């Protein structure tokens, strides 16, 4: 496939703007071809965006929330109208299949629909607290905010934050991954087309330098981050040390606890949960804890894995470096005694030999002390840890530093509840490989999968993107009765 490319610029004040610094090649993991060059912004570029956002904030924030969400009704329709183009961009820059890319955009549409419903969630609390005394709380926007997003969902993760933060009255600076910058610019253009005033939403591309500048900028009041736990810790510490609000979402090692009574038909679901999006999602099921004799289920899983063909219904991983890192985990585990049931190393789909592909891989007899059992591999790799005891399975899950998701596969409701009550994860499921909540329920893990309070989507996000103002009023002196009035 031949690609034509252009420069991916910044989007500041409602228009495309060239950055001040160098440019970085954007390589498609689908086939290894150059698809764009992205500007690497510096502090001066960020200052320009913040100035535009600050200028837009007074007018935008003073609109009623019902006025603001009218933009997102139009934006939702534009996302639908541009589903094919956005899906193609995500496919090219991220490597996931076209179907997965379009599904990602469709999830973004659902997130936008929730933002349109915010007027029904944002209700002042009013109470007559004493004779003649009224107290009221209102939600007030924070100000200029930022969102730093990863490569694995170039459209969906930005839409975790953009609709809610803007509908609630903030102005935003988005810093997308330098590996996948193109979908973000398309989103910015669609927001302008939907009627969003210039400066309310801005995109500043770049790498580590611009992330540090966002954490340090005195006029950015709050920021969200999604990425690896290592970087999430750094961003959270740096942002909060500069007295900013910060919500930093990190990595994961999600466990499926499979009991002997699990339906064998669930094997397809288990494979989909570990191989979907090439395993490059923080909700991927990457560790399976087999309780008792579930060899029939494991055989079905291995059989189902053969239906996933790299370059067809299994997308690429983000880069050749990622491919090498993932395959090194597999090789190391095998050297330590893990049994490779399905081997996805050295995968080179015909016609896409220069792409970055790892085939579905399943390893049995993995022990908890192996690196592959604890690290976030971020590829289509499932490790199987065995035990005969449910409480031991729970201990294996609880030993993880992460805490995004955990699921149990069983037909026993009592045991399912027992396990869900005891696993240390913010999102849990029964017979659901990827227990992502749907709106209005919010996305957010525990432990080292999240730093800061609140969740990043749904109703919980309202508390992050707004401040509470408390008003107490008294008009009639004759209402005085006692010390409370």
VOGU-3710 file (C-alpha; in Angstrom, 3 decimals, decimal comma):
1> xxxxxxxxxx> 0,000/0,000/0,000  1,429/3,383/-0,995  0,759/6,367/1,229  1,024/10,068/0,580  1,903/12,104/3,616  1,759/15,652/4,843  2,962/17,476/7,920  0,800/17,029/11,013  0,732/20,512/12,476  -0,571/21,943/15,721
11> xxxxxxxxxx> -4,124/23,230/15,946  -4,235/26,510/17,851  -6,969/29,111/17,946  -9,078/27,331/15,350  -6,397/26,883/12,700  -3,427/24,745/11,751  -0,121/26,182/12,951  3,425/25,010/12,314  5,525/24,229/15,370  8,778/26,016/16,132
21> xxxxxxxxxx> 10,966/22,940/16,414  11,882/19,775/14,536  9,623/17,189/12,978  9,365/13,460/13,662  8,510/10,712/11,175  5,177/8,971/11,736  5,527/5,374/10,544  2,506/3,169/9,926  2,857/-0,136/11,793  0,574/-1,677/9,169
31> xxxxxxxxxx> 3,330/-1,829/6,560  6,254/0,234/7,843  5,672/3,141/5,464  5,993/6,851/6,240  2,522/8,397/6,584  3,267/11,810/8,095  5,761/14,023/9,839  4,607/15,560/13,116  5,866/18,811/14,574  7,699/18,553/17,879
41> xxxxxxxxxx> 6,494/21,616/19,738  8,406/23,609/22,317  7,383/25,820/25,236  6,737/28,755/22,922  4,165/26,723/20,983  2,467/25,727/24,229  2,402/29,350/25,356  0,579/30,299/22,143  -2,060/27,651/22,772  -2,521/28,642/26,405
51> xxxxxxxxxx> -2,891/32,310/25,450  -5,652/31,397/22,988  -7,351/29,170/25,562  -7,206/31,858/28,253  -8,699/34,387/25,860  -11,557/32,033/24,964  -12,299/30,930/28,532  -14,317/33,908/29,889  -16,881/33,823/27,077  -17,082/30,021/26,805
61> xxxxxxxxxx> -17,354/29,428/30,559  -20,119/32,007/30,952  -22,390/30,218/28,511  -24,942/27,938/30,101  -24,209/24,244/29,929  -27,277/23,815/27,719  -25,725/26,245/25,248  -22,348/24,545/25,346  -23,654/21,047/24,694  -25,335/22,196/21,463
71> xxxxxxxxxx> -21,843/22,050/19,940  -21,567/18,404/20,912  -24,908/17,445/19,378  -23,481/18,705/16,078  -20,072/17,156/16,785  -21,691/13,769/17,379  -23,272/13,861/13,923  -19,968/14,915/12,371  -18,260/11,935/13,999  -20,892/9,692/12,417
81> xxxxxxxxxx> -20,476/11,378/9,039  -16,685/11,031/9,200  -16,572/7,523/10,690  -14,870/6,034/7,637  -12,136/8,680/7,447  -11,419/8,644/11,175  -11,352/4,851/11,139  -8,872/4,892/8,255  -6,600/7,364/10,077  -6,618/5,291/13,265
91> xxxxxxxxxx> -5,924/2,121/11,277  -2,958/3,670/9,486  -1,310/5,373/12,433  -2,034/2,788/15,136  -2,107/-0,494/13,204  -5,364/-1,922/14,529  -7,786/-3,395/12,029  -10,195/-1,098/10,212  -13,090/-2,707/12,088  -11,419/-2,101/15,454
101> xxxxxxxxxx> -10,573/1,470/14,438  -14,179/2,216/13,509  -15,388/0,615/16,755  -13,041/2,959/18,623  -14,638/5,963/16,930  -18,099/4,579/17,716  -17,137/4,445/21,395  -16,100/8,082/21,021  -19,590/8,812/19,718  -21,057/7,224/22,849
111> xxxxxxxxxx> -18,759/9,352/25,011  -19,961/12,439/23,158  -23,567/11,419/23,741  -22,872/11,357/27,471  -21,516/14,906/27,281  -24,755/15,937/25,593  -26,613/14,569/28,632  -24,590/16,568/31,175  -27,339/19,181/31,715  -29,368/16,366/33,270
121> xxxxxxxxxx> -26,521/15,513/35,667  -25,414/19,024/36,626  -28,093/20,193/39,018  -27,575/22,782/41,724  -28,259/21,626/45,257  -30,468/24,111/47,092  -31,711/23,988/50,637  -33,250/26,409/53,131  -30,855/25,650/55,982  -32,353/28,060/58,503
131> xxxxxxxxxx> -35,087/30,686/58,665  -34,430/33,008/55,707  -31,054/31,392/54,865  -30,548/29,597/51,558  -27,467/27,507/50,637  -26,704/26,504/47,050  -23,858/24,651/45,350  -22,906/25,169/41,706  -20,351/23,484/39,446  -17,803/25,945/38,072
141> xxxxxxxxxx> -15,246/25,107/35,331  -11,642/24,776/36,436  -10,141/26,928/33,653  -7,491/26,014/31,097  -6,864/22,269/31,320  -4,772/19,711/29,443  -5,138/16,119/28,311  -2,144/13,922/27,419  -3,171/10,805/25,508  -1,465/7,568/24,356
151> xxxxxxxxxx> -0,933/5,836/21,019  -3,212/2,851/21,555  -6,542/4,687/21,123  -5,837/7,822/19,043  -9,526/8,786/18,828  -11,273/7,192/21,810  -8,979/8,255/24,652  -8,990/11,931/23,608  -12,777/11,633/23,554  -12,667/10,333/27,123
161> xxxxxxxxxx> -11,816/13,889/28,128  -12,630/16,415/25,374  -16,471/16,356/25,406  -16,916/16,376/29,186  -14,179/18,895/29,963  -15,378/21,346/27,309  -19,099/20,883/27,934  -18,435/21,674/31,591  -16,948/25,022/30,542  -13,191/24,458/30,424
171> xxxxxxxxxx> -10,774/25,234/27,582  -8,337/22,462/26,687  -4,860/21,756/25,349  -4,584/18,208/23,951  -1,167/16,561/23,588  -1,653/13,343/21,582  1,002/10,670/21,234  3,648/11,680/18,732  3,251/8,185/17,261  -0,433/8,725/16,425
181> xxxxxxxxxx> -1,139/12,448/15,957  -3,393/12,524/12,903  -6,790/11,567/14,346  -6,478/14,323/16,970  -6,178/17,006/14,295  -9,229/15,648/12,493  -11,172/15,769/15,770  -10,097/19,392/16,260  -11,282/20,319/12,778  -14,637/18,641/13,366
191> xxxxxxxxxx> -15,104/20,526/16,644  -14,544/23,813/14,845  -17,001/22,742/12,153  -19,514/21,930/14,912  -19,334/25,528/16,114  -16,806/25,364/18,944  -15,329/28,869/19,370  -11,691/29,326/18,396  -9,271/28,718/21,258  -11,566/26,542/23,341
201> xxxxxxxxxx> -9,801/23,418/22,059  -6,187/23,292/20,905  -3,783/20,524/19,891  -0,073/20,840/20,652  2,020/17,974/19,290  5,331/16,886/20,722  7,238/14,479/22,905  8,635/14,457/26,437  9,571/18,142/26,350  6,020/19,313/25,793
211> xxxxxxxxxx> 4,638/16,935/28,451  7,028/18,478/30,981  6,040/21,962/29,829  2,356/21,158/30,380  3,094/19,878/33,883  5,005/23,088/34,650  2,855/25,719/32,937  1,444/28,127/35,547  -1,755/28,833/33,603  -2,829/25,190/33,171
221> xxxxxxxxxx> -5,002/24,338/36,158  -5,554/20,603/35,690  -4,423/17,764/33,479  -5,313/14,178/32,708  -2,806/11,629/31,505  -3,180/8,138/30,035  -0,128/5,978/29,402  2,309/3,650/31,130  2,476/3,483/34,913  6,121/4,557/34,867
231> xxxxxxxxxx> 5,300/7,805/33,084  1,995/8,260/34,939  3,888/8,421/38,224  6,294/11,018/36,845  3,507/13,158/35,400  1,408/12,935/38,562  4,297/13,920/40,818  5,422/16,763/38,563  1,947/18,189/37,999  0,878/18,030/41,631
241> xxxxxxxxxx> 4,195/19,493/42,778  3,170/22,492/40,656  -0,133/22,554/42,565  -2,267/21,289/39,685  -5,102/18,818/39,722  -3,925/15,629/38,071  -5,553/12,341/37,174  -2,986/9,939/35,698  -4,088/6,574/34,337  -1,347/3,937/34,144
251> xxxxxxxxxx> -0,866/0,401/32,895  -2,427/-2,908/33,829  -2,049/-6,647/34,213  -5,613/-7,887/34,051  -6,484/-11,371/35,307  -9,161/-13,799/34,176  -9,951/-16,347/36,874  -11,414/-19,367/35,080  -13,265/-22,009/37,098  -13,928/-25,610/35,958
261> xxxxxxxxxx> -17,633/-24,945/35,308  -16,970/-22,115/32,830  -18,808/-22,600/29,537  -16,447/-23,798/26,817  -18,183/-21,429/24,409  -16,526/-18,593/26,337  -13,156/-19,537/24,829  -13,756/-17,177/21,887  -14,468/-14,357/24,325  -11,280/-15,033/26,252
271> xxxxxxxxxx> -9,145/-14,933/23,109  -10,871/-11,778/21,890  -10,201/-10,115/25,229  -6,458/-10,765/24,979  -5,965/-10,358/21,210  -8,336/-7,510/20,378  -6,472/-4,350/19,344  -3,373/-6,608/19,256  -3,450/-6,638/23,061  -2,557/-2,930/23,104
281> xxxxxxxxxx> -5,161/-1,823/25,597  -5,045/-1,357/29,332  -8,116/-3,594/29,651  -6,632/-6,545/27,749  -6,870/-9,881/29,547  -3,209/-10,839/29,736  -3,101/-13,378/32,589  -5,432/-16,344/33,015  -5,561/-18,066/36,387  -6,725/-21,627/35,776
291> xxxxxxxxxx> -8,434/-23,035/38,858  -8,501/-26,822/38,886  -8,738/-28,902/35,748  -9,725/-26,670/32,852  -7,647/-28,397/30,182  -10,683/-28,616/27,881  -11,099/-24,839/28,099  -7,405/-24,295/27,389  -7,634/-26,551/24,339  -10,640/-24,553/23,102
301> xxxxxxxxxx> -8,754/-21,306/23,658  -5,807/-22,568/21,613  -8,187/-23,652/18,885  -9,917/-20,267/18,884  -6,533/-18,531/18,696  -5,966/-20,049/15,250  -8,838/-17,922/13,934  -6,790/-14,760/14,501  -4,647/-14,002/11,460  -2,048/-11,246/11,668
311> xxxxxxxxxx> -2,604/-8,615/9,006  -6,214/-9,690/8,616  -8,344/-9,721/11,783  -5,311/-9,235/14,063  -3,744/-5,796/13,810  -0,158/-4,687/14,194  1,594/-3,555/17,351  2,746/0,041/17,308  6,376/-0,375/16,193  9,225/-2,757/15,462
321> xxxxxxxxxx> 10,647/-1,885/18,888  7,382/-2,984/20,501  7,420/-6,217/18,491  10,950/-7,014/19,650  10,104/-6,212/23,277  7,002/-8,422/23,271  8,812/-11,331/21,660  11,641/-11,038/24,173  9,140/-11,594/27,006  7,940/-14,788/25,290
331> xxxxxxxxxx> 11,457/-16,098/24,663  12,546/-15,410/28,238  9,486/-17,164/29,698  10,060/-20,231/27,526  13,685/-20,382/28,680  12,452/-20,370/32,291  10,109/-23,326/31,766  6,864/-21,890/30,394  5,245/-24,056/27,732  4,354/-22,256/24,502
341> xxxxxxxxxx> 1,000/-23,597/23,321  0,583/-21,065/20,516  3,626/-19,171/19,248  3,140/-15,807/17,533  6,784/-14,826/17,185  8,378/-14,125/13,807  5,067/-13,225/12,199  5,311/-11,490/8,804  1,999/-11,299/6,904  2,281/-11,540/3,149
351> xxxxxxxxxx> 2,345/-8,104/1,569  2,957/-6,452/4,942  6,394/-7,858/5,696  7,627/-4,467/6,929  4,726/-4,118/9,362  4,984/-4,721/13,098  3,085/-7,922/13,842  3,039/-10,391/16,704  0,745/-13,378/16,332  -1,538/-14,570/19,121
361> xxxxxxxxxx> 0,610/-16,295/21,731  -0,473/-18,529/24,635  1,908/-19,800/27,305  1,042/-22,443/29,917  2,787/-23,339/33,190  3,792/-19,747/33,821  4,780/-19,116/37,439  4,058/-15,909/39,367  7,765/-15,085/39,663  8,272/-14,869/35,885
371> xxxxxxxxxx> 8,526/-11,371/34,445  5,870/-12,117/31,831  3,431/-12,930/34,665  3,698/-9,492/36,239  4,736/-7,017/33,519  2,371/-5,264/31,139  3,418/-6,956/27,896  1,009/-4,883/25,753  0,700/-7,438/22,991  -1,565/-10,381/22,010
381> xxxxxxxxxx> -0,078/-12,657/24,676  -1,964/-14,708/27,268  -0,129/-16,404/30,116  -1,721/-19,236/32,092  -1,010/-19,639/35,797  -2,383/-22,778/37,471  -3,790/-23,386/40,938  -6,294/-25,722/42,564  -7,558/-23,142/45,047  -9,870/-20,157/44,512
391> xxxxxxxxxx> -8,316/-18,183/47,357  -4,880/-18,754/45,847  -6,195/-17,464/42,524  -7,374/-14,335/44,307  -3,976/-13,955/45,983  -2,271/-14,180/42,593  -4,489/-11,389/41,292  -4,055/-9,274/44,415  -0,268/-9,581/44,220  -0,238/-7,486/41,047
401> xxxxxxxxxx> 0,855/-3,877/41,420  -1,860/-2,931/38,964  -5,611/-2,869/39,438  -7,510/-1,976/36,305  -9,658/-5,031/35,678  -10,356/-8,619/36,693  -12,952/-11,125/35,519  -14,190/-14,522/36,619  -15,542/-17,143/34,232  -18,042/-19,400/35,967
411> xxxxxxxxxx> -21,730/-20,312/36,104  -21,782/-20,189/39,917  -23,176/-16,839/41,038  -22,087/-17,278/44,639  -18,477/-17,966/43,672  -18,541/-15,111/41,161  -19,597/-12,658/43,860  -17,035/-14,106/46,283  -14,255/-13,476/43,785  -15,500/-10,054/42,644
421> xxxxxxxxxx> -15,662/-8,880/46,254  -12,038/-9,875/46,884  -10,058/-9,035/43,745  -8,151/-5,763/43,876  -9,367/-4,049/40,727  -11,517/-1,046/39,948  -13,464/-2,761/37,151  -14,623/-6,366/37,484  -16,709/-8,712/35,368  -18,379/-12,107/35,215
431> xxxxxxxxxx> -18,000/-13,987/31,922  -16,873/-10,689/30,377  -13,283/-10,591/29,211  -13,055/-6,806/28,973  -15,301/-5,348/31,702  -15,284/-1,759/30,433  -18,205/0,166/31,944  -20,603/1,910/29,596  -21,689/5,492/30,114  -22,767/6,904/32,544
441> xxxxxxxxxx> -20,613/4,485/34,582  -17,036/5,635/34,738  -13,707/4,161/33,667  -10,963/3,914/36,271  -8,762/1,366/37,981  -7,057/1,024/41,341  -3,546/0,696/42,721  -0,820/1,583/40,199  -3,321/1,733/37,362  -4,481/5,177/38,507
451> xxxxxxxxxx> -3,004/8,094/40,404  -5,259/10,805/41,753  -8,956/10,801/42,577  -12,069/10,458/40,402  -12,376/8,486/37,176  -11,748/9,725/33,669  -15,193/9,187/32,117  -18,822/9,137/33,175  -20,380/10,897/36,143  -17,210/10,637/38,216
461> xxxxxxxxxx> -15,351/12,883/35,765  -17,605/15,820/36,616  -15,852/16,276/39,958  -12,467/16,444/38,244  -13,365/18,990/35,573  -15,310/21,342/37,874  -14,976/23,176/41,159  -17,836/23,493/43,636  -18,913/26,998/44,600  -21,071/27,294/47,729
471> xxxxxxxxxx> -23,447/30,261/47,983  -25,197/31,305/51,193  -27,784/34,088/50,933  -29,946/36,073/53,360  -32,215/38,911/52,355  -34,537/39,713/55,270  -33,182/40,861/58,618  -36,574/40,225/60,195  -36,078/36,499/59,579  -33,563/36,373/62,431
481> xxxxx> -34,624/33,749/64,977  -31,499/32,283/66,520  -27,764/31,916/65,982  -28,319/29,788/62,849  -30,147/32,574/61,006
//
